[in-house]
Amino acid sequence: MSAPAPKMTIGARAIGPGHRPLVIAELGINHDGDLDRMHRMIDDAADAGVECVKFQSHVVEDEMIPNDVVPGNADESIYTMMQRCALSAAEEKDVFAHAHDRGLIALSTPFSRAAADRLAGLDVPAFKIGSGECNNYPLVRHIASFGKPVLLSTGMNDVSTIRPSVELLRSAGVPFALMHCTSLYPTPPEKVRLGGITELQEAFPDAVLGLSDHTTSIYACLGGVAVGADVLERHFTSDLSWPGPDIPISSLPADFGRLVEGADVLAAARGGRKEILPEEQPTIDFAYACVVTTARVTAGEPFGVDNVWVKRPGTGELKAVDYDAVLGRVAARDLPADVQLSWADLAAG
């Protein structure tokens, strides 16, 4: 007997095979320190039909030391950027409340122990762990200790470095999803590697599967659903003219509306077997061809290419696949032209 399909629940939302894919709008730092923008994104995401928004929780002094490292998609140091974009505890509480007021599931990615503690104090329904922390085993262990479901992004990691974090999550008894991810901003389509989702499924059969996408369109996410992703995450913005390193890889509300719709369609379409469906019978009745006489045939006359062929509809007993078995047999009775043949019309012998 095959193992049961992995599932997890975030709040009241069941996630996994047999359920709608969960689309997460990653608001992240696209507010660029402007809380009005954050609130607008929350409203726009809700209006677009998104179920879940995700923030980023940065307690800068607990997350990093002062540095001048500039990310590849930015023109300032990560330290300067986070000082400007980090939400205070009060601001974080405010945006979570706004999301809840709009009926959204609200999650956040903690980038430090202090940030995880703050989120635990807000009683978040689950934690998202970013790719940069996938092999930060001390932080993974700390987050798992809260007993909440975990969505773990796996960019910049392979199965060997993902496995220890998975073991930590298993040991803590928390449900988890593994999000395939490529940490390139933007990610070219040829670097998405949707086969990574299949590899994660094979290596960790107890994991819900997902895709955290950094391309410039919704297409990779839709493809991810086709190969098994039940969680989809993309960066979200209300305005592509806003400043910020993640804006170029973000999608607008209308795109997210199409993503939600398309993910449902792809999820319904995936899986199954190559077999004839009972529901196809009405089409079979007109689309199949059957063996029919093309001229009058007298009893005892052989059937050949001059007096039998295959024509629609497919309601006769002898289908096109039986044609060769008819050739050379003789008629058991007189038959007019344009009659669908049955086995009884073929003489024994």
CORKADA-V727485 format. One record per pair of residues at least 12 apart in sequence whose C-alpha atoms are under 10 Angstrom apart, sorted by the first residue. I is the first residue (numbers start at 1). J is the second residue. Records with the same first field share a line. If there is no record, write none. Layout:
I = J ; J
This chain:
3 = 205 ; 206
4 = 17 ; 205 ; 206
5 = 17 ; 18 ; 205 ; 206 ; 207 ; 208
6 = 175 ; 176 ; 177 ; 204 ; 205 ; 206 ; 207 ; 208 ; 209
7 = 19 ; 175 ; 176 ; 177 ; 206 ; 207 ; 208 ; 209 ; 230
8 = 149 ; 150 ; 174 ; 175 ; 176 ; 177 ; 207 ; 208
9 = 125 ; 126 ; 148 ; 149 ; 175 ; 176
10 = 105 ; 106 ; 107 ; 124 ; 125 ; 126 ; 127 ; 148 ; 149 ; 150 ; 175
11 = 105 ; 106 ; 124 ; 125 ; 126 ; 149
12 = 105 ; 125
13 = 51 ; 105
15 = 177 ; 208 ; 209 ; 230 ; 231
16 = 177 ; 207 ; 208 ; 209 ; 210 ; 228 ; 229 ; 230 ; 231
17 = 208 ; 209 ; 228 ; 229 ; 230 ; 267
18 = 230 ; 267 ; 268
19 = 230 ; 264 ; 267 ; 268
20 = 230 ; 231 ; 260 ; 263 ; 264 ; 265 ; 266 ; 267 ; 268
21 = 210 ; 225 ; 228 ; 229 ; 230 ; 231 ; 232 ; 260 ; 262 ; 263 ; 264 ; 265 ; 266 ; 267 ; 268
22 = 50 ; 51 ; 52 ; 210 ; 229 ; 230 ; 231 ; 232 ; 233 ; 260 ; 263 ; 264
23 = 49 ; 50 ; 51 ; 52 ; 53 ; 210 ; 211 ; 221 ; 230 ; 231 ; 232 ; 233 ; 234 ; 256 ; 257 ; 259 ; 260 ; 263 ; 264
24 = 45 ; 50 ; 51 ; 52 ; 53 ; 54 ; 105 ; 106 ; 107 ; 212 ; 231 ; 232 ; 233 ; 234 ; 235 ; 236 ; 256 ; 260
25 = 41 ; 42 ; 45 ; 46 ; 50 ; 51 ; 52 ; 53 ; 54 ; 55 ; 106 ; 107 ; 232 ; 233 ; 234 ; 235 ; 236 ; 237 ; 250 ; 251 ; 252 ; 253 ; 256
26 = 41 ; 45 ; 52 ; 53 ; 54 ; 55 ; 56 ; 107 ; 108 ; 109 ; 212 ; 232 ; 233 ; 234 ; 235 ; 236 ; 237 ; 246 ; 250 ; 251
27 = 41 ; 42 ; 45 ; 53 ; 54 ; 55 ; 56 ; 108 ; 234 ; 235 ; 236 ; 237 ; 238 ; 246 ; 247 ; 250
28 = 53 ; 54 ; 55 ; 56 ; 57 ; 85 ; 86 ; 108 ; 109 ; 235 ; 236 ; 237 ; 246
29 = 55 ; 56 ; 57 ; 58 ; 81 ; 82 ; 84 ; 85 ; 86 ; 87 ; 235 ; 236 ; 237 ; 244 ; 245 ; 246 ; 247
30 = 55 ; 85 ; 235 ; 236 ; 237 ; 238 ; 239 ; 240 ; 242 ; 243 ; 244 ; 245 ; 246 ; 247 ; 250
31 = 85 ; 237 ; 238 ; 242 ; 243 ; 244 ; 247
32 = 81 ; 82 ; 84 ; 85 ; 86 ; 242 ; 243 ; 244 ; 245 ; 246
33 = 81 ; 82 ; 83 ; 84 ; 85 ; 86 ; 87 ; 244
34 = 84 ; 85 ; 87
35 = 85 ; 87 ; 91 ; 92 ; 94 ; 95
37 = 237 ; 238 ; 239 ; 242
38 = 55 ; 95 ; 98 ; 237 ; 238
39 = 94 ; 95 ; 98 ; 99
40 = 237 ; 238 ; 239
41 = 53 ; 99 ; 236 ; 237 ; 238 ; 239 ; 252 ; 253
42 = 54 ; 95 ; 96 ; 98 ; 99 ; 100 ; 102 ; 104 ; 106 ; 236 ; 237 ; 238
43 = 98 ; 99 ; 101 ; 102 ; 104 ; 238 ; 253
44 = 236 ; 237 ; 238 ; 252 ; 253 ; 254 ; 256
45 = 99 ; 102 ; 104 ; 236 ; 237 ; 238 ; 252 ; 253 ; 254 ; 256 ; 257
46 = 99 ; 102 ; 103 ; 104 ; 253 ; 257
47 = 102 ; 253 ; 254 ; 257
48 = 252 ; 253 ; 254 ; 255 ; 256 ; 257 ; 258 ; 259 ; 260
49 = 104 ; 253 ; 254 ; 256 ; 257 ; 258 ; 259 ; 260 ; 261
50 = 103 ; 104 ; 105 ; 253 ; 256 ; 257 ; 259 ; 260 ; 261
51 = 99 ; 102 ; 103 ; 104 ; 105 ; 106 ; 260
52 = 99 ; 100 ; 103 ; 104 ; 105 ; 106 ; 107 ; 233
53 = 96 ; 99 ; 100 ; 104 ; 105 ; 106 ; 107 ; 108 ; 233 ; 235 ; 236
54 = 96 ; 99 ; 104 ; 105 ; 106 ; 107 ; 108 ; 109 ; 127 ; 128 ; 233 ; 234 ; 235 ; 236
55 = 87 ; 92 ; 95 ; 96 ; 106 ; 107 ; 108 ; 109 ; 110 ; 128
56 = 85 ; 86 ; 87 ; 92 ; 107 ; 108 ; 109 ; 110 ; 111 ; 115 ; 128 ; 130
57 = 82 ; 85 ; 86 ; 87 ; 88 ; 89 ; 92 ; 107 ; 108 ; 109 ; 110 ; 111 ; 112 ; 114 ; 115 ; 116 ; 118 ; 119
58 = 82 ; 83 ; 85 ; 86 ; 87 ; 88 ; 89 ; 108 ; 109 ; 110 ; 111 ; 112 ; 113 ; 114 ; 115 ; 116
59 = 82 ; 83 ; 86 ; 87 ; 88 ; 89 ; 110 ; 111 ; 112 ; 113 ; 114 ; 115 ; 116 ; 118
60 = 79 ; 80 ; 82 ; 83 ; 84 ; 85 ; 86 ; 87 ; 111 ; 112 ; 114 ; 115
61 = 79 ; 83 ; 112 ; 114
62 = 111 ; 112 ; 113 ; 114 ; 115
63 = 79 ; 82 ; 110 ; 111 ; 112 ; 113 ; 114 ; 115
64 = 78 ; 79 ; 82 ; 111 ; 112
65 = 79
66 = 78 ; 79 ; 80
67 = 79 ; 80
68 = 80
71 = 185 ; 245
72 = 184 ; 185 ; 245
73 = 184 ; 185 ; 186 ; 244 ; 245 ; 246 ; 248
74 = 185 ; 244 ; 245 ; 246
75 = 244 ; 245
76 = 245
81 = 244 ; 245
85 = 244
89 = 115 ; 118 ; 119 ; 122
92 = 108 ; 118 ; 119 ; 122
93 = 118 ; 119 ; 121 ; 122
96 = 108 ; 122 ; 124
97 = 122
105 = 124 ; 125 ; 126
106 = 124 ; 125 ; 126 ; 127
107 = 119 ; 124 ; 125 ; 126 ; 127 ; 128 ; 151
108 = 124 ; 125 ; 126 ; 127 ; 128 ; 129 ; 130
109 = 126 ; 127 ; 128 ; 129 ; 130 ; 133 ; 151 ; 152
110 = 127 ; 128 ; 129 ; 130 ; 133 ; 139 ; 143
111 = 128 ; 129 ; 130 ; 132 ; 133 ; 139
112 = 133 ; 139 ; 140 ; 142 ; 143
113 = 138 ; 139 ; 140 ; 142 ; 143
115 = 143
116 = 128 ; 129 ; 139 ; 142 ; 143 ; 146
117 = 142 ; 143 ; 146
119 = 143
120 = 143 ; 146 ; 148
123 = 146 ; 148
124 = 148 ; 149
125 = 147 ; 148 ; 149 ; 150
126 = 143 ; 144 ; 146 ; 147 ; 148 ; 149 ; 150 ; 151 ; 174 ; 175 ; 176
127 = 143 ; 144 ; 146 ; 147 ; 148 ; 149 ; 150 ; 151 ; 152 ; 176
128 = 143 ; 149 ; 150 ; 151 ; 152 ; 153 ; 176 ; 177 ; 179
129 = 143 ; 150 ; 151 ; 152 ; 153 ; 154 ; 178 ; 179
130 = 151 ; 152 ; 153 ; 154 ; 155 ; 179 ; 181 ; 212
131 = 152 ; 153 ; 154 ; 155 ; 156 ; 157 ; 162 ; 179 ; 180 ; 181 ; 182 ; 183 ; 212
132 = 153 ; 154 ; 155 ; 156 ; 157 ; 183
133 = 152 ; 153 ; 154 ; 155 ; 156 ; 157 ; 165
134 = 152 ; 153 ; 154 ; 155 ; 156 ; 157 ; 161 ; 162 ; 163 ; 164 ; 165 ; 166 ; 178
135 = 154 ; 156 ; 157 ; 158 ; 160 ; 161 ; 162 ; 163 ; 164 ; 165
136 = 161 ; 164 ; 165
137 = 161 ; 162 ; 164 ; 165 ; 166 ; 168
138 = 165 ; 168
139 = 165
140 = 152 ; 164 ; 165 ; 166 ; 168 ; 169
141 = 165 ; 167 ; 168 ; 169 ; 171 ; 172
142 = 168 ; 172
143 = 168 ; 169 ; 172
144 = 165 ; 168 ; 169 ; 170 ; 171 ; 172 ; 173 ; 174 ; 175 ; 176
145 = 168 ; 169 ; 171 ; 172 ; 173 ; 174
146 = 172 ; 174
147 = 169 ; 172 ; 173 ; 174 ; 175
148 = 169 ; 172 ; 173 ; 174 ; 175 ; 176
149 = 169 ; 173 ; 174 ; 175 ; 176 ; 177
150 = 169 ; 174 ; 175 ; 176 ; 177 ; 178
151 = 175 ; 176 ; 177 ; 178 ; 179 ; 207 ; 208 ; 209 ; 210 ; 231
152 = 165 ; 166 ; 169 ; 176 ; 177 ; 178 ; 179 ; 180 ; 181 ; 209 ; 210 ; 212
153 = 177 ; 178 ; 179 ; 180 ; 181 ; 182 ; 183 ; 210 ; 211 ; 212 ; 233
154 = 178 ; 179 ; 180 ; 181 ; 182 ; 183 ; 196 ; 200 ; 211 ; 212
155 = 179 ; 180 ; 181 ; 182 ; 183 ; 184 ; 212 ; 213
156 = 180 ; 181 ; 182 ; 183 ; 184
157 = 180 ; 181 ; 182 ; 183
158 = 180 ; 196 ; 199 ; 200
159 = 196 ; 199 ; 200 ; 203 ; 204
160 = 203
162 = 178 ; 200 ; 203 ; 204
163 = 203 ; 204
166 = 178 ; 204 ; 206 ; 207
170 = 206 ; 207
175 = 206 ; 207 ; 208
176 = 206 ; 207 ; 208 ; 209
177 = 204 ; 206 ; 207 ; 208 ; 209 ; 210 ; 211 ; 229 ; 230 ; 231
178 = 197 ; 200 ; 201 ; 204 ; 206 ; 207 ; 208 ; 209 ; 210 ; 211 ; 212 ; 229 ; 231
179 = 196 ; 197 ; 200 ; 207 ; 208 ; 209 ; 210 ; 211 ; 212 ; 213 ; 229 ; 230 ; 231 ; 232 ; 233
180 = 192 ; 193 ; 194 ; 195 ; 196 ; 197 ; 198 ; 199 ; 200 ; 209 ; 210 ; 211 ; 212 ; 213 ; 224 ; 229 ; 232
181 = 193 ; 194 ; 196 ; 197 ; 210 ; 211 ; 212 ; 213 ; 214 ; 233
182 = 196 ; 211 ; 212 ; 213 ; 214 ; 215
183 = 212 ; 213 ; 214
184 = 213 ; 214 ; 215
185 = 213 ; 214 ; 215 ; 216 ; 245 ; 246 ; 248 ; 249
186 = 213 ; 214 ; 215 ; 216 ; 246 ; 248 ; 249 ; 250
187 = 213 ; 214 ; 215 ; 216 ; 249
188 = 214 ; 215 ; 216
189 = 214 ; 215 ; 216 ; 217 ; 219 ; 220
191 = 215
192 = 211 ; 212 ; 213 ; 214 ; 215 ; 220 ; 221 ; 224
193 = 220 ; 224
194 = 211 ; 220 ; 221 ; 223 ; 224 ; 225 ; 226 ; 227 ; 228 ; 229
195 = 224 ; 227
196 = 211 ; 224 ; 227
197 = 209 ; 210 ; 211 ; 224 ; 225 ; 227 ; 228 ; 229
198 = 224 ; 227 ; 228 ; 229
201 = 228 ; 229
208 = 228 ; 229 ; 230 ; 231
209 = 224 ; 225 ; 227 ; 228 ; 229 ; 230 ; 231 ; 232
210 = 224 ; 225 ; 227 ; 228 ; 229 ; 230 ; 231 ; 232 ; 233
211 = 223 ; 224 ; 225 ; 228 ; 229 ; 230 ; 231 ; 232 ; 233 ; 234
212 = 224 ; 229 ; 231 ; 232 ; 233 ; 234 ; 235
213 = 232 ; 233 ; 234 ; 235 ; 249 ; 250
214 = 233 ; 234 ; 235 ; 246 ; 248 ; 249 ; 250
215 = 234 ; 235 ; 248 ; 249 ; 250 ; 251
216 = 234 ; 235 ; 247 ; 248 ; 249 ; 250 ; 251
217 = 234 ; 249 ; 250 ; 251 ; 252 ; 255 ; 256 ; 259
218 = 232 ; 233 ; 234 ; 250 ; 251 ; 255 ; 256 ; 258 ; 259 ; 260 ; 262 ; 263
219 = 259 ; 262
220 = 232
221 = 233 ; 234 ; 259 ; 262 ; 263
222 = 258 ; 259 ; 260 ; 261 ; 262 ; 263 ; 264 ; 265 ; 266 ; 267
223 = 262 ; 263 ; 266
224 = 263 ; 266 ; 267
225 = 262 ; 263 ; 264 ; 265 ; 266 ; 267 ; 268 ; 269 ; 270
226 = 263 ; 265 ; 266 ; 267 ; 268 ; 269 ; 270 ; 271
227 = 266 ; 267 ; 270 ; 271
228 = 266 ; 267 ; 270 ; 271
229 = 263 ; 267
230 = 263 ; 267
231 = 263
232 = 259 ; 260 ; 263
234 = 249 ; 250 ; 251 ; 256 ; 259
235 = 247 ; 248 ; 249 ; 250 ; 251 ; 252 ; 256
236 = 249 ; 250 ; 251 ; 252 ; 253 ; 255 ; 256
237 = 249 ; 250 ; 251 ; 252 ; 253 ; 256
238 = 250 ; 251 ; 252 ; 253 ; 254
239 = 251 ; 252 ; 253
240 = 252
281 = 314
282 = 314 ; 315
283 = 313 ; 314
284 = 312 ; 313 ; 314 ; 315
285 = 312 ; 313 ; 314 ; 315 ; 316
286 = 312 ; 313 ; 314 ; 315
287 = 311 ; 312 ; 313 ; 314 ; 315
288 = 310 ; 311 ; 312 ; 313 ; 314 ; 315 ; 316 ; 319 ; 320 ; 321
289 = 309 ; 310 ; 311 ; 312 ; 313 ; 314 ; 315 ; 316 ; 318 ; 319 ; 320 ; 321 ; 340
290 = 309 ; 310 ; 311 ; 312 ; 313 ; 314 ; 315 ; 316 ; 317 ; 318 ; 319 ; 320 ; 321 ; 322 ; 323 ; 339 ; 340 ; 341 ; 342
291 = 308 ; 309 ; 310 ; 311 ; 312 ; 313 ; 314 ; 316 ; 317 ; 318 ; 319 ; 320 ; 321 ; 322 ; 323 ; 324 ; 326 ; 338 ; 339 ; 340 ; 341 ; 342
292 = 307 ; 308 ; 309 ; 310 ; 311 ; 312 ; 316 ; 318 ; 319 ; 320 ; 323 ; 336 ; 337 ; 338 ; 339 ; 340 ; 341 ; 342
293 = 305 ; 306 ; 307 ; 308 ; 309 ; 310 ; 311 ; 335 ; 336 ; 337 ; 338 ; 339 ; 340 ; 341
294 = 306 ; 307 ; 308 ; 309 ; 310 ; 311 ; 336 ; 337 ; 338 ; 339 ; 340
295 = 307 ; 308 ; 309 ; 335 ; 336 ; 337 ; 338 ; 339
296 = 308 ; 334 ; 335 ; 336 ; 337 ; 338 ; 339
297 = 330 ; 331 ; 332 ; 333 ; 334 ; 335 ; 336 ; 337
298 = 330 ; 331 ; 332 ; 333 ; 334 ; 335 ; 336
299 = 330 ; 331 ; 332 ; 333 ; 334 ; 335 ; 345 ; 346 ; 347
300 = 329 ; 330 ; 331 ; 332 ; 333 ; 334 ; 346 ; 347
301 = 328 ; 329 ; 330 ; 331 ; 332 ; 333 ; 334 ; 347
302 = 326 ; 327 ; 328 ; 329 ; 330 ; 331 ; 332 ; 346 ; 347
303 = 326 ; 327 ; 328 ; 329 ; 330 ; 331 ; 346
304 = 323 ; 324 ; 326 ; 327 ; 328 ; 329 ; 330
305 = 323 ; 324 ; 327 ; 328
307 = 327 ; 337 ; 338
308 = 323 ; 326 ; 327 ; 337 ; 338 ; 339 ; 340 ; 341
309 = 323 ; 324 ; 326 ; 327 ; 338 ; 340
310 = 322 ; 323 ; 340
311 = 338 ; 340
312 = 340
313 = 340
314 = 340
315 = 340
316 = 339 ; 340 ; 341 ; 342
317 = 340 ; 341 ; 342 ; 343 ; 344
318 = 340 ; 341 ; 342 ; 343
319 = 340 ; 341 ; 342
322 = 343
326 = 341 ; 342 ; 343 ; 345 ; 346
328 = 346
329 = 345 ; 346 ; 347 ; 348 ; 349
330 = 345 ; 346 ; 347 ; 348 ; 349
331 = 344 ; 345 ; 346 ; 347 ; 348
332 = 344 ; 345 ; 346 ; 347 ; 348
333 = 345 ; 346 ; 347
